Amino acid sequence: MIVLGIESTAHTFGVGIVDDSSEDFIVADEREHYIPKHGGIHPREASRFFAEKGPQVVGRTLRTSKFDINSIDGVAVALGPGLGPCLRIGATIARALSIYFKRPLIPVNHAVAHIEIGLKLTELSDPVIVYLSGGNTAIVAYVERKYRVFGETLDIALGNLLDTFAREAGLGPPYVVGGVHVVDRCAEGGKRIVRELPYVVKGQDVAFSGLLTSALRMYKSGANLEDLCLTVREIAYNSVLEVAARCLMHTRKSEIMVVGGVAASPILREKLEQLVKIYNARLGIVPPTYAVDNGVMIAWTGVLEMRSGVTVEPEKAIVNQRWRLDEVDIVWK
């Protein structure tokens, strides 16, 4: 089965093609990244960028794959969660392809796709999932046909915390340089932990907005930036590790998988390696290329769904900015 997948939930317009009959299942992977001139993502500007670049990326993907559109068995598209204007561009292109070429349209949840490509690439079977990205922070595990959220951020995501602090402190954009976040890099020069910053864990949930506000207040008051970066990093990463360990014990699973863009952090990876040693568990971290947003993860999840008969009529393919992953029935497991 050959499926083309379209990702357009945030800053990346990605198109991938996968073939489940081949061991080397990734046939094509093309992307265009919207980079704001200043500040965070501007949804309207990003959507205009996608409207211009999207058709070009689709065409480039087909050319690099050497597949004709008539060889494609289905078109998968991320319908949420994400930024509404950006989602609508991807959905419009996917609907057009589906209708014009008479190919089934497959609705994909962006967060579920991160998990499924992670399972495929790490070859883990039933892990506790640590999902860390710019817009998502959640501790997830598969139970009874759904990915259940055992813990999540009560306010902002870990990636949002790091990016916002970096921007306000003059460290970025870009926020990730050579695969390492600028806050991680700055923290290398830190000498001490700033005890005044809050560490907030509530059960299996975390909260970062108070940490961000306090860190920025101290920065503006003249506190050492490297010490602040060290403290923000340690508090943020350690709180995630705490709730991940609780979920591991609660579910009695023996694997941990990390997905999402923040998974690329070597500091976080080192901490997780120590954690799994303590709990005698196995660790899987998605390779950075596929930990971030991409069309391949949408295409692969599309294959899984299409095998199980999950498709949608184009006129009913409505985007949902707040489509939670625990609302999706995982019928292919």
N, C-alpha and C positions, 0 to 999 in steps of 0.2 A: 504494500500500500504506500502510495506517494502522496504526501500532503504538503501544501504550502501554508505557512503561518505568518500572520501579520501582527506585529507588536507596536502599539502607539500610545501607551498609557501615560508617559511623562516626557522625558527629554530625548528618548531614542525612538526613531522610526526604524524598526528592524523587520526584515523579511528572511525567512529561512525555508528550506525544503529538506524534508527527511524521507528516507526510504526504509521501511521496517524490514524489508527482505534482505538488507545488506548489513554485515557486521559493522562496517563503517557507515553508520546510518545517516550522518550529516552530509547532505549532498551540496547544499549552498547556504551561505550565511552572509548577508549584506546589511549594512547599517548606516544611518546618517544621524548625527547627534546635534541637537539644538543646544547652543551655548549662549546664555544671556550675556549681554554686554556688561551688565552690572546687576547685583542683587540675585534673587532666586529666579525660578522658572516663571515666566509670564505666559499663562495658558493660551491667550489669544495669539501672541507672537509665535509661540511654539506650534500652534495649529496651522498658522499661515506657512511656516517653514515646512511642516509635514505635507501640506497641500501641494507645495511646490516640488518637494523632493520625493514624496511617496511613490508616485507613478514611476519615477526614474529608478528608485530602489527595486521595485517589483520587476521592471524590465531587466535591470542588471543582474538580479538574482536568477531569473530564467536563463539569461545568456551564460552565466558562469556555471550553472548546473547542467547545461546542454540538454535540458528537458524542454520539450514543447509544452505549452499550456494544456494541450489536449492529453498529455501524459499524466497530468495531475488528477488524482482521485478525489480530492476534497480541498476546500479552502477554510482554514481555521483563523479565527480572529479573537484578540483579547477584547472583551466587551466591558471589562472592569476588573477590579477597582482602578481608579486613576483620575486624571484631569479630563473633565467633560469635553472641552473643545478638541483636545488631542485624540481622545477615544473616538470621537465622531468622524474624524478624518480616516482613521484606520478602518472603522466599520463601513464607511461609505465606499471605500476602495474594495473591501472584501465583498460587500453586497454586489457591487458592479461586476466583479469577476465571476461570482457565483451565478448571477442571472445571465450574463452575456454568454458565458461558456458552459452553462448548464451543469455546474458542479455543486455538490452538496456543501452547505455552509455549516461550519462547526463552531459553536460558541464556547469560548475558553475563558476561565477565570485566571487572571494574571498571577495571583498568588499560588493557586494550585499548580500552574505551569512551572513556577520556580521550583516547587517541590518535586514534580514529576521528572523534570530534567535532572534534578539533583540525584534522585533515586537511580535514574538510568546511568549517570556518569560515575557515581560513587559505588554502585552495586550493593548498597545497603538494602536490607529487606524491610525492617520495621523500626525506624529510628524515632527518637525524640527530635523534633525539627526546631532549630533555632533560626528564625527568619528575621534577618536584619537588613534593612535597606533605608533609603532616604525617607520613604513614606510609611514603612511598616516595621514594627518590632513585635514579635509574637513568639510564644513557645507553643508548639503544636505537636499533636500525635494522632495517628490514625486509630480510631475506635469505632466499630460498628458502622461501616460504610460512609464515614465522614472524617475529615481532618478536623479534630476538635481543638479549640483554643484553650489551653490550660493556663496561659498567662499572656499578658500583653501590656503595652504602654497605656497608661491612663491619660496621657496628653500627647506629647510629641514623640516621634520615632528617634532611634539612636542616630541614624544617619542625618536626620534633620538637626539634632543637637550639635553634632560635630560640624556640619556645614555652616550652620548659623553662627556658632561661636567663631569659626575660622573667618567668616565674612566680616563679622563685627569687630574682630580683633586685627583685621588687616592681613590675615594669612592667605586669603584666597579671594576670588576663584583664580585658577582651578583649585579644587579641594583635594584631589588625589593626584599625586605626582609620582610616576614610576611605580604605581600600584600601592603606594603608601599614602595614607591620609596626612594632610599637612599638620593636623593636631598631633598625630602619632610622631611625626618627624620633629615637631617643636618640643614635644615632651621628652625627647632624648636628652635635652639640656637641663631638664628639671632636677632640682636637688632635694626638694621636700614636698610632702603632701600638705596642702592647705586645709587645716582641720575645720575651718568655718563653713566649708561647702557641704550641702546636705546630701545624704545617701538615703534614697527613698525606695523601699521594697515593701509592698503590701500583699502578703500572701504569696501568690505567684505572679503578681503584677508589679510593674516598675513605673516610675514617673521621672521625667527629666526636665520639665519646664522650670522647676525651682532651682535645679542645678545650673541651668543655663542663665537664668536671671541673676543668681548670686555670683556666678563666675564673671559675668559681664560687668556687674557692679564693682567687683573687686579690681577688675582690669582697668576700669575707668578711674578707680581711686589710686592707681599706681602700683598695684601688686605685680610681682614678677610674672611675665607672660609664660615663660617656660615651666615654672612651678604650677601655674594654673592649668596649662595643657596636660601636664603629668597628672594632676589631681582629677580633672574632668575625665580623662581617659580611664584612670584606675577605677573611679567610682562607677562610670558608665559600664565598662566591661565587667567589672566584678558583680554588679547587680544583675546583669544578664546571666552570668555564670551561676549565681545563687538560685535564680528561679529555674534555670535549666536543670540543675542538680535536683531540685525539689520535684520537678516533673519526672525525671529519670527514676527516682525512688517511688513516686506515686503510681506510675504506670508499670513499673518493674520491667522496663525495656533495657536492652543492653547495647544500644547504639545511639549515637548523637550525630546529626547531620546539620551543617550550617549552610544556609542559602542566603542569597541577596548580596548586594554590592559591598556591604561592610565585611562580608566573609573574607575579603582579600587581605584584611589587616594581619600582618605577621605577628603582632603583639597578641591579638585575640587568639590566633591559632596556637601560640605557645601556651597561653592560659588554658585553652581547651584540652590541649595534650596532657597537661598536668591533671586536669579534672577527670579525664577518662581513665587515667592510671589509678586514681583514688577509687573509682567506682568499677574498675575492671570492665570497662565498656570499650566499644570500638568507635573511632571517630572518622567521619567522612566530611570533607570540605569541598564544595563544588569549585572547579577551576575558575579563576577570575574571569576568563572570557565568557563563561556561561553562568556565572553568579550574577552578573549585571543583566539588565533588560536586553532581550534579543528575540529574534523571530524563530529561532530553532526551538526554543522551549515551547512556544505556542504551537508550532507544527507537530512536535512530538506528542504533546498533550492532545492535539487534534487527532493523531493516529489512534491513541488509546480510546478516545471518545467515539470515533467513527467505527472502530471495531465493535463497540457496544451499542451502536445504533443511535448515538447522540448527535443529532443535527437540528437545525432550526430553519424555518422558512425565512428568506431574506427580509420580508416586511415585518417579521417579528423579532429581528435581531436588534434589540434595543440596548443601548449602552446603560450601564449602571455604575455610577461613580463610587458607590459604597457597597459594592457586591462583596460580601464577606466570604472567605474561603470555607467557613463552616456551614454555609448555606448550600454548598454544592454536594450532590449525591455522587459518591465515588463508585460508580457502577461497574467500572472495569477491574476492580480488585476482587 
